[in-house]
């Protein structure tokens, strides 16, 4: 709280990006974790909450006659424009947010103070939802070709790798350590994915320190061991995701790529994905197009094409199709993706920031667009993951390595995002998913085209806060609502059918009792006259004056239910609260003998009150 110069500012205007006439007046609050804007409306006090960790940039604009504008851009692509009456107050808010949005140590992040009121056991269970050993076991390792190695125990070989890694069985500790010394940041080749159907595998590593002519025997032996662990192939692909020109330029810095003359049975492939700086600039250009207030279709499409964003998405998709690996917890978290550097969790070099995981998430969405029935999760699931990569509300995406996370005791001090998503999993189900659909069987084969026409602009991600641009409900949300309503109606139908069966059973028992009573009366010479009280509606057919008029909405098939209404009210108040038309049951206790108005008894009055109360 010591960084907050101005905790509260009144009469602040929150502008609508599309129309300044729709500005709302309210109070701005600064807390240790959030920026909060509360509207002044007496009927509905709408609140807008923004985490400090979500703030990407704050821009203090030139003072106008109405006040001092403050533009806040967020990492989840939300844009908030405020107008603060006094320039001095605006300056204090600006200075406060600059510091609050750029924490200098991990302990300042929201996840270390966030408390969802779970006990220690529940917190531990949340972190155990994802078990990497179980994931490898699912893939079929260890086996005759691959084994787990503790060569990196205590992070002695590579501090950005996990302590346990899978390597070829023929790769000795000497080979692994020698290979690591020849790789950037000592990131030696390690198993990422294994297909037990054909024994194919995917390994990951950093670029070699080959320079123009250097070589390493242990590194060459390591790649040979990987080839032997893939018995179905006589060679292995070595895929470099960089453009070839970039890889050649890195030679001057002592890095580079594998020389095919030094490695036997390899085929080299460059993919051509640009570096983090190009990606950061491309995203910025695309967001500038999204900020246009009323662009023509040609201006929007030209700006989108000029940003190059979809071209980069296609390049990554092409690489994914070629390599085919998609796992967040294992390939991003455990193997040392630099979350802190790439997403600016702490104050640091802005040139290191790049939307790498944003592009990964969008690639998954692009696949979902091509294969709408193949994924059990929906678009909202991806958007919420992207949101929490930057929110720092959970501890999953902190630090640059497993080593840093263990040193900070992340699992003991923070909560897991996966437990939160699992708890609310009903919100993230894809209504189009079918386990028996052809798209869910076997391998996905995305369409490959030389142009970008297959790839769409993801408005659900980049324009999701622009309510004025997208007033209609998304198709997925609509389908989920229909599916939920259908499920509720099916449950109600099942309950009503069960109640009907019970009523019919009860009525059948009553008829048997009455039949026995009539038989006994006949034996003793006792007969019921036509003017006495009847036991069934049919017995009133010859004496219409003594029988109440029936509702025209009810047919004769409902007559078997009438005599059980009193029992129904006492045993099932939910159904008795319904109207005659809804329940299909007529309340005889609330009618006059002549079919006129209601003559409530003491009991019928209670039932009537109960019905009104339940309906309300």
C-alpha positions, 0 to 999 in steps of 0.5 A: 500500500505504500506505493499508492499515492491516491487510493480514491478519486471521485467523479471519474468518467469511464469512457466508451471506446466507440462513443464518448457520449456513453461515458459513466461517472463513478469512483476510482479506487486503487488497492494493493491488487486491483484498480476498481471503478464503481459507477455512481448509479443508484439502481445498479452499482456496476463495478470494473475490476482490473488486476495490476498484473494485467496492466500492460501500459499506462498512458497519461494523455494531454489535459482537456477541458473536461479533465485529464485522460488516462489510457490503460491497456491490459495484457488480456486486450482490454482497454480502459479510458478514464478521465480524472477531473484534476491533473494532480490526482491523475498524476498521482494515479499514474505514478501509483499504477506505474509502480503497482503494475511492475512489481520487482519481486515475486512475492508482490504478485497477486497469487501470494495473497490470493486466498480462495478459502481452501484448506491445505489438503485441498491446495495440495490436491489442486497441484496434483491434478496434473502429474507428469509421470502419469502423462509419460506413463500414458504415452508408454514410457519407460520402455525398452527404448526410453528410461528416466534419468536422474542425471539432472538431480539438483539441477546440476546439468541444466537449471532450466530442465526438470530434475527427472527427464526421459532419455534413450536407454543407450545414452549414458550419463557421460554422453548426456553431460557432454551433449549439454556442454555443446548446447545453449544453456545446456539444454540437451535433447530430452524426450517430449512425446512418445507414440507407443503405436509406432515407437516414434518420438519427439525430443527437444533441445536448444541450438548447438554451440557449433559456430562455423566448424565446432563439433562434439562427439558426445552430442553426435552420439546423443542424436545417434542414441535417439535414432536407435530409440526410433526403430521404425525409421532409418533417420531422424528429422532435426527441425530448427524453428528459426528462419535459416538466415537467423540460424546462420547469423547466430554462427557468428556468436558461436551458436548455429545449427547441426552440420549434417556432415557431422551427424549420421542419418539426420535430415535437417529442416528449417521452419521459418518462425520469426523471433520474439521481437518480430512477433511482439511488433506484429501483435502491436500492429494488429491491436492498432487495427482493432483500436480503429473506431469505425474502419471500413472492411477494406481498411481492416483487412489491409491492416490485418494483412499488413500486421503479418499476424495470421502469417505468423500463426500459419507458420506456427501451425505448419510447424505444429503439423510437422512436429505435432506437439501440444501440451502446456504443463509438460512442454511449457512449464516443466521444460523451462519456458521463460514466463517471467521474461516473455510476459512481464510478470516482474519489472524487466527488459521490455524487449524480452516480452513476446506473445509466444503462448498467446500464439500457441493458444490461438493455434489451438483455437484455429484447430478448433475452428477446423475440427469443431467436434474434436475438442472437449473444451470450448473457446472460453477455456482457452481465453481463461487460460490466456487471461491467467497466464498474465493475471498471476492469480495462480502459481502455474505460470510464474518463474522461468524454470522448475528450479525457481518455482521450487525455490519459491515454494510455489505449490506451498504458497499459491494455488493451481489454476487447473483445480479452479478450471476443473471445479468449473468444468461445466463452463468449459465444455464444448457442446459440439464434442462427440466422442464417437465422431470421426474427428475424435478418432485417430490423428487430426489432419489440418488443411494446408494451404499456401495462403492465409484464407484458412486462418481467421481473425479471433475476435473472441480473444482480441475484441472480447471487451468491445461489447458494442461491436459484438452485441450478439451471443456467440454460437458456442454460448447459445448451444451451451445454453440450449444444451443446459436447458434441454438437460434441465427439461429432461430431468424434470420430465424424468421426475414427473414420469416417476411421480406419475408412476407413483400416483398410478400405483397409489390409485391402483391400490385405492381402487382395490380397497374400494372394490373390497369394501363394496363387496363386503357391503353387498354381502351384508345387504348394504347398497349406496344410493345415487345421491350419496357421495361418489368415489369416482368421477364416473359415478357423478355422471347421473348427478351433474349438480353434485359434481363440480364442472371440469376444466376444459383443458383437462380430458378424461384421461386425467380423472384417475388423478383427481382423488389423489390430490390431497395425498399429492399435496401432503407428499409432494409440495413442489408439484402441488404448487403448480397450476391445474394446467401445468400439473395436470391435476385438478383441486376439487377441494377449492370448488363449490358443488355448483362449479362456482367460486372457491370455498376454501377450507382451513386446509385449502387455504394453507395450500393456496398460500403455499402455492403463492409463496413457492411461485414467488 
